[in-house]
Amino acid sequence: MTLKAITLAGPTAVGKTDLSMTLAKSLKGVIINADSMQIYDVLRVVSARPSGQEMGTIPHRLFGDIDPAKAYSVADWQAAAMDHAEEAWENGMTPLFTGGTGMYFTSLLDGMSSIPEIDPDIRQNVRARAEEEGSEVLHAELEKLDREIFERLSPGDSQRVSRALEVVLSTGKPLSQWQKENIPGPLKGVDIAGRVLKIVLSRPREQLYERINQRFAEMFESGAVDEVKALLDRGLDKNLPAMKALGVPSIVAYLQGDMEKSDAIVDAQQQTRRFAKRQMTWFRQQFSDWHVLDLTSATVEQELAALINDFKGL
């Protein structure tokens, strides 16, 4: 059979879940999660994972599969996602990768660098320093150690700044150099053949921010606090990715008495808006050849119908 796939990206709260369901119904799709937080099993509400009803009507894969005690890597995700894609193709279905984690999509299409395992002691030291000194201090160190990554990353992007520093300290080679020695992405051949439908969703910024604000206020009242309390009760390392999910640090501060409820909600909303802004910048710069669908456009239904018809004809 002809191998085809769909990649559907967009910032948080833009409306990916609804459109992924529409595409999956039209194109006999299997929805494969490409969101690094929706992968964890405890964070259903906090990560805005699709509901049980939604996942019951269309096949969904890699949603809530991973214990939050595990630091799940891009390589882990790529391997699991492609296993599900292969299964979909074998069953005559279309894999539909959807989410907001840009590096997941990049790993599929452009590939990954073959970075060796990082020395655990170096990783622990870098992460502890990021917590104690702030990522801005580590970012400044990158100016001499990896100038290219230094210019690419925001000083406040703690996770990526820490990663870049631990790579150069552990391997002796800058992350930017490793990234130029890519292993081709597993979807690259399908993409080159023109059989990957690549879509980025968008909305006007103010409308997106309003959706973010409303959604988190609703999350706070509908189970997000209980989910974070469950994480705290397990005594998980605060540097684990799940403990840094959008909204989690704010709710932790509320539960520990360091923030009032209203302040925690406002803080989480602000952090989420900032994250969405970074996502939009990433997609604009990295996915410039993707179809951009403005979900508020008067012609969005016609644009989507044309994309679906073209895809069916591939």
Buried (B, 14 or more C-beta within 10 A) or exposed (E): EEBBBBBBBBBBBBBBBEBBBBBBEBBBBBBBBBBBBBBBEBBBBBBBBBEEEBBEEBBBBBBBEBEBBEEBBBEEBBEBBBEBBEBBBEEEBBBBBBBBBBBBBBBBBBBBBEBEEBBEEBBBBBBEBBEEEBBEEBBEBBEEBBEBBBEBBBBEBBBBBBBBBBBBBBBEBBBBBBBEEBEEBBBBEBBEEEBBBBBBBBBEEEEBBBBBBEBBBEBBEEEBBEBBEEBBEEEBEBBBBBBEBBBBBBBBBBBEEEBEEEEBBBBBBBBBBEBBBBBBEBBEEBBEEBBBBBBEEEEBEEBBEEBBEEBEEE
